[in-house]
């Protein structure tokens, strides 16, 4: 019997389906991974922004983690939105002994600009959870917060990647260039060298949930046993196709199309 790759996401929700736990599970499904989820916060949000947030009780977050980890195999896991220090402490306690790749999407601000975690939690995330990761996947604003330095060039992105790994203890850092001008260039620093992943910039406002989707894809490929470089390369292709064929739904920043790469493959082979 072939082993089924299993991945876990620990994050907040998006009832409109474009980001958060919903985006993660769609991504896992598309990549033929058995997906599992632990909810941290229930977020009332849509393509226009965040309307309200309800944090689950710590005991419920802990119980969800215990339920999954005591019964199910986990071959890789990711975290998305973790709103406060108390939640982070519970998660740190439960995952620090898991000997599997941890992908951190350091969710701090929604695409709409709404802040999702508080200042103290950002610092705790950096000091306590970051050193546990196999890879952290910040965009430019998140990178600026983590490093405390302004990012205005690809050279700045590279320096930030080195700093996050060498000084802050992350296993690797994928600095995403979606907020820069020109081509969409991401730099992966793995502790030894840089790997560059480039895609054409797609002119669309429909980028809701791209960070969640990208990091979920990396988690999925790592759960299958791919190397980090291979996981990032495939995930970049996955998220680029999802943005290229993004969906004009809602009146704000629309969601990406999680099944786009499957459609592209079908067209190629038909």
Buried (B, 14 or more C-beta within 10 A) or exposed (E): EEEEBBBBBBBBBBEBBBBBBBBBBBBBBBBEBBBBBBBBBBBBBBBBBBEEBEBBEBEBBBEBBEEBBEEEBBBBBBBBBBBBBBBBBBBBEBBEEBEBBBBBBBBBBBBBEBEBBEEEBBEBBBEBBBEBBBBBBBBBEBBBBBBEEEBEEBEBBBBBBBBBBEEBEBBBBBBBBBEBEEEBBBBBBBEEEEBEBBBEBBEBEBBBBBBBBBBBBBBBBBBBEBEBBEBBBBBBBBBBBBBBBBBEBBEBBBBBBBBBBBEBEEEEEE
